[in-house]
């Protein structure tokens, strides 16, 4: 009788074992991406276009990318950027929805904060805004000056 129990036990566990192995194989093949980071001078016009497309901010001509970080490491995406805005174009940037309709608060997010280039606390007279855009996407911006140059810190995440 005991030998019958041992024979029936593997046959019942075998389908579950194969399902488990198949599940591990399939999830192991999924590519959730990860973090990609570009620093000046490697932040290209294509990256600036992607930032415009993602955030819905029309960046003024002459904007320079200092840093761009994209996190595709999970289900929800996130992005952070540090951009230099031409001084003559700051008024144009301030007409963007984030500055005219956004809430006057600093962005609360984690991506970028551990990077050595993420230093909005060094800005003089910072203007901070947050806004929900495109469904469950959230945008945060901090604009200010450092050494006479205008810098824009952008955070974006999708939930």
C-alpha positions in Angstrom: 0.0 0.0 0.0 2.8 2.4 0.8 4.4 1.8 -2.6 1.1 2.8 -4.3 1.2 6.2 -2.5 4.7 6.8 -3.7 3.8 6.0 -7.2 0.7 8.3 -7.3 2.5 11.2 -5.6 5.0 12.0 -8.4 2.3 11.8 -11.1 0.2 14.5 -9.3 3.2 16.8 -8.7 4.7 16.4 -12.1 2.2 18.7 -13.9 2.7 21.3 -11.2 6.4 21.0 -11.5 6.3 21.5 -15.3 4.0 24.5 -14.9 6.5 26.0 -12.5 9.4 25.4 -14.8 7.5 26.8 -17.7 6.5 29.9 -15.7 10.1 30.5 -14.6 11.3 30.1 -18.2 8.7 32.5 -19.5 9.2 35.2 -16.9 13.0 34.8 -17.3 12.6 35.7 -20.9 10.7 38.9 -20.3 12.8 42.0 -20.8 11.8 44.7 -18.4 14.5 47.0 -19.6 16.4 48.7 -16.9 18.0 52.1 -16.5 19.7 53.9 -19.3 21.6 57.1 -18.6 23.2 59.6 -21.0 25.3 62.6 -19.9 26.5 65.6 -21.9 27.7 65.6 -24.6 25.9 62.3 -25.3 22.4 63.7 -24.7 21.3 64.1 -28.3 18.5 66.0 -30.1 16.7 62.6 -30.4 16.8 62.4 -26.6 15.4 66.0 -26.4 12.6 65.0 -28.8 11.8 62.0 -26.6 11.6 64.2 -23.6 9.3 66.6 -25.4 7.1 63.7 -26.6 6.9 62.1 -23.1 6.4 65.3 -21.0 4.4 67.4 -23.5 6.7 70.3 -22.8 7.8 72.2 -25.9 11.4 72.7 -25.2 12.8 76.0 -26.6 15.3 76.0 -29.5 18.8 75.9 -28.1 18.0 73.7 -25.1 21.0 71.6 -24.2 20.8 68.2 -22.5 23.1 67.8 -19.5 21.7 64.4 -18.3 18.9 62.1 -19.3 17.9 59.0 -17.3 15.2 56.5 -18.3 14.0 53.7 -16.2 12.1 50.9 -18.0 13.0 48.4 -15.3 9.4 47.5 -14.3 5.8 47.8 -15.3 5.8 51.6 -14.8 8.2 53.9 -16.6 10.1 56.8 -15.2 12.4 59.5 -16.5 14.5 62.3 -15.2 16.5 65.0 -17.0 18.6 68.0 -16.4 18.4 70.6 -19.2 20.0 74.0 -19.8 17.5 76.5 -21.2 18.8 79.6 -23.2 18.2 82.6 -21.0 16.4 84.4 -23.9 13.9 81.5 -24.1 12.9 81.2 -20.4 9.7 83.2 -20.9 8.7 80.8 -23.7 9.3 77.8 -21.4 7.2 79.4 -18.6 4.2 79.5 -21.0 4.1 75.7 -21.0 1.2 74.0 -19.3 3.3 72.7 -16.4 4.1 76.2 -15.4 0.7 77.8 -16.1 -1.6 75.0 -14.9 0.7 72.9 -12.6 0.6 72.8 -8.8 3.2 74.9 -7.2 5.1 72.1 -5.4 8.3 70.3 -5.8 8.2 66.9 -7.6 8.1 63.9 -5.2 9.8 61.1 -7.0 12.9 58.9 -6.6 14.4 58.5 -10.0 17.4 60.7 -10.5 17.8 61.7 -6.9 20.7 59.3 -6.4 22.7 60.8 -9.4 25.5 63.2 -8.9 24.0 65.6 -11.5 20.6 65.8 -9.7 21.1 69.0 -7.7 18.0 71.3 -7.9 18.8 72.5 -4.4 21.7 74.5 -5.9 19.3 76.6 -8.0 18.7 80.2 -7.2 15.0 81.3 -7.2 13.6 77.9 -8.2 10.1 77.5 -9.6 8.7 74.1 -8.9 5.5 72.6 -10.5 3.8 69.2 -10.7 1.0 68.1 -12.9 -0.9 65.0 -13.9 -0.7 64.5 -17.7 -2.0 61.8 -20.1 -4.0 59.6 -17.7 -1.8 58.2 -14.9 1.3 60.0 -15.9 2.8 62.6 -13.6 5.2 65.4 -14.4 7.4 67.5 -12.2 9.7 70.4 -13.1 12.1 72.7 -11.2 13.4 75.7 -13.1 16.0 78.1 -11.7 19.4 79.6 -12.3 23.0 78.6 -11.3 26.0 80.7 -12.3 23.8 82.8 -14.5 22.5 79.9 -16.6 19.0 78.6 -16.5 18.5 74.9 -15.7 15.3 72.8 -15.9 15.1 69.5 -13.9 12.3 67.3 -15.1 10.8 64.1 -13.6 8.1 62.0 -15.1 6.6 58.7 -14.2 3.7 56.5 -15.3 1.7 54.5 -12.8 
